[in-house]
């Protein structure tokens, strides 16, 4: 997928979705903004210091650790571990809410540089 950089901490995909990198998840998150079908977020129009409303809630399962990977590759099974990343993105900063299950829960940090984070991911 091609994501073009549109600001210090934001990328845009061909479908118009906006992307930012989440250090809590060590992965990118994407949001659809403006009119259209499906969930949509408000956006302040500033790609260098974005604000999205309402909050961003991502739920999923945590990646396998090395030990779990070995079990699966050996034909075994592991119990999926749920994760939650819940945040407010305001003026180019991300406030991780307490219900997040990663180590940045309860902290507010600057959104990382989009190009640097995307190229390492």
N, C-alpha and C positions, 0 to 999 in steps of 0.2 A: 504494500500500500504506500502510495506517495502522499506525504503530508508536507505542505509548503509552510515555511516559517513566515509568520505575519507579524511577529513582535518578539520581544525578549523572551517571553515565557509561554508563547502560544503558537500552535500550528493550526492549519486548516486543511481538511481533506477535500477531495473533488466533490463530495456530496454536500459541502458547506458546513459539516460538523467541525466544531472547534475542539482542539486537543491540548491538554496540559499534562505535565509529568508529575506524578505523585510520589514523593520520596517515602511516604508511609507504606505504600504498596510496592514500591520499586517497579512501577509500571505506569503507562499512560492511561488517562481517562478521557473519554470524548463525550461531548454534549451537543445536542442540536438546539439551535437558537432561532428565534424569529417564528414566523408563521409556518404552518405545515402540520402534517399528521404526526401522531405519536407524542411522547413526552417532550416538552420544550422548556428551555430555561431563558430567563431574562439575561441580557448581556449589556454592559455599559458601553460597548463599542471601543474600548481601549485595549489593544492587543499587547501593550507593554505593561499594563497594570489592570488586568481584567477583574471584573466583579460579575458573578453569576448568582441569580436568584431563582428558586429557593436553594436550599442546601443540596449538596451532592451526596447521594447514598449509593454505595457500591457494596453488593453482597456477593459472596462466592465461596470457594474453598481455597485453602492455602496450598501453595505448591508443595510437592513432595520434597522432603529433605533427603539427604544421601542414603540414610538407612532405609527409609520407606521406599525409595527408588530400587534399592537392592532387593527388598522383599517382593515388590511387584515384578521386577525382572526375573526373579526366581520362581514366578508362578503363584506367589502368595497374594494376599489382599491386605489393604490397610483401610482403616476407618477415615473417611474424609474429615478434615478439620475445617470448620466454617471460619470465614473472616468477614469483618465489616470494616468499611472505611466510610466514615460519615464526616463531612466537612462543610464549612462555608469558605468560599473563595471571594475575597474582598480586596480590592485595590492591589492585586498582584501578590497577596499573601493568602496562605491556606491555614485555616483554623480547624484543627482536627478535634472533633467532639469526643467526649468521654466514652461513648459506646463503640468507638473504633477499637479493633482488636490488635492493632500493631503498636510498636513502641512509641510512635509519635502522638498517641492519643493524649488529649489535653494540652497540646502545644500549638503554637502559631509560628509558622516559618514562612520565609519568602518562597514563592514558586521558583523552582530551579530554571536555569537557562534551557529553553526548549531544545535547541540544536545539540548542545552538549549531552543532555540527558537522553535524547532520542538516539543519538549516534552510539551511545554506550549500551542501549537496551537491546 
